[in-house]
Amino acid sequence: MQSIRKFMCWIFATTSLLYLLVSLRDILYIVHRHYDFLPLRNLLITAPFSVTVATISGMASWSVWNGQPSARVWAISASLMSILIFLRPIIFHLTRLGSPRGRVGYRSNWIGCVSVAQ
């Protein structure tokens, strides 16, 4: 059980760091796209979603690592966020499914399914 806890802790920490970088990259990309018609819509949906995923995954990692009683709640919510990462292109129509961001969503979906099953 300890090895599963440690493995999921690293998965959540990696997801958190990845989505912190994604949110920073998305914000910079949206700000520098002067020719786009909907930069405000993209800024209001893309960046907060990535920051939310990073925050929830970071809290899941921290609480699982420290063995806090709230670790299960944070881990379940981070796992459900992984499923939402997969569904984000379908819901918001911000990226194509074949884009690199879409492929990150596919990988995150598997991680979410595995962690919810645990």
C-alpha positions as CSV (number, residue, x, y, z in Angstrom):
1,M,0.0,0.0,0.0
2,Q,2.9,2.3,0.7
3,S,4.3,1.9,-2.8
4,I,0.9,2.8,-4.4
5,R,0.6,5.9,-2.2
6,K,4.1,7.0,-3.2
7,F,3.4,6.3,-6.9
8,M,0.2,8.3,-6.9
9,C,1.9,11.1,-4.9
10,W,4.5,11.5,-7.7
11,I,1.8,11.3,-10.4
12,F,-0.2,14.1,-8.7
13,A,3.0,16.2,-8.2
14,T,4.0,15.7,-11.9
15,T,0.5,16.7,-13.0
16,S,0.6,19.7,-10.9
17,L,4.0,20.9,-12.2
18,L,2.9,20.1,-15.8
19,Y,-0.3,22.2,-15.5
20,L,1.5,25.1,-13.9
21,L,3.8,25.2,-16.9
22,V,0.8,24.8,-19.3
23,S,-1.1,27.6,-17.6
24,L,1.9,29.9,-17.9
25,R,2.4,29.0,-21.5
26,D,-1.3,29.4,-22.3
27,I,-1.4,32.9,-20.7
28,L,1.6,34.1,-22.6
29,Y,0.3,32.6,-25.8
30,I,-3.1,34.2,-25.5
31,V,-1.6,37.6,-24.5
32,H,0.7,37.6,-27.6
33,R,-2.1,36.6,-30.0
34,H,-3.3,40.1,-31.1
35,Y,-5.1,38.9,-34.2
36,D,-7.4,36.5,-32.3
37,F,-11.0,37.4,-32.0
38,L,-11.7,35.7,-28.7
39,P,-8.6,36.1,-26.5
40,L,-10.7,37.0,-23.4
41,R,-12.8,33.9,-23.8
42,N,-9.7,31.7,-24.1
43,L,-8.0,33.6,-21.2
44,L,-11.1,33.1,-19.0
45,I,-11.4,29.4,-19.7
46,T,-8.0,28.0,-20.5
47,A,-5.8,29.6,-17.8
48,P,-8.1,29.1,-14.8
49,F,-8.8,25.5,-15.7
50,S,-5.1,24.8,-15.9
51,V,-4.4,26.6,-12.6
52,T,-7.3,24.7,-11.0
53,V,-5.9,21.4,-12.1
54,A,-2.4,22.3,-10.9
55,T,-3.8,23.4,-7.5
56,I,-6.0,20.4,-6.9
57,S,-3.2,18.0,-8.0
58,G,-0.7,19.8,-5.9
59,M,-2.9,19.6,-2.8
60,A,-3.5,15.9,-3.5
61,S,0.2,15.3,-3.8
62,W,0.9,17.2,-0.6
63,S,-1.8,15.5,1.5
64,V,-1.0,12.0,0.2
65,W,2.7,12.6,0.9
66,N,2.0,13.7,4.5
67,G,-0.7,11.1,5.1
68,Q,-3.3,13.7,6.1
69,P,-6.9,12.5,6.6
70,S,-8.1,14.7,3.7
71,A,-5.8,12.9,1.3
72,R,-8.5,10.6,0.0
73,V,-10.8,13.6,-0.9
74,W,-8.0,15.5,-2.6
75,A,-6.9,12.3,-4.5
76,I,-10.4,11.6,-5.7
77,S,-10.9,15.2,-6.8
78,A,-7.5,15.2,-8.6
79,S,-8.4,11.9,-10.4
80,L,-11.8,13.4,-11.5
81,M,-9.9,16.5,-12.8
82,S,-7.8,14.1,-14.9
83,I,-11.0,12.9,-16.5
84,L,-12.1,16.5,-17.0
85,I,-8.7,17.2,-18.7
86,F,-9.6,14.5,-21.2
87,L,-13.1,16.0,-21.8
88,R,-12.0,19.7,-21.9
89,P,-11.5,19.8,-25.7
90,I,-14.9,18.2,-26.2
91,I,-16.7,20.6,-23.8
92,F,-15.0,23.9,-24.6
93,H,-13.9,23.4,-28.2
94,L,-10.6,25.2,-27.6
95,T,-8.2,22.7,-29.2
96,R,-8.4,19.9,-31.7
97,L,-8.2,16.3,-30.3
98,G,-5.2,15.6,-32.4
99,S,-3.2,18.5,-31.0
100,P,-0.4,17.9,-28.5
101,R,-2.6,19.2,-25.7
102,G,-5.3,16.7,-26.7
103,R,-2.7,13.9,-26.4
104,V,-1.8,15.1,-22.9
105,G,-5.5,14.8,-22.1
106,Y,-5.5,11.2,-23.3
107,R,-2.6,10.3,-21.0
108,S,-4.3,12.1,-18.1
109,N,-7.4,10.2,-18.7
110,W,-5.6,6.9,-18.2
111,I,-4.0,8.3,-15.0
112,G,-7.4,9.4,-13.8
113,C,-9.0,6.0,-14.5
114,V,-6.3,4.1,-12.7
115,S,-6.3,6.4,-9.7
116,V,-10.1,6.4,-9.4
117,A,-10.0,2.6,-9.5
118,Q,-7.6,2.5,-6.6
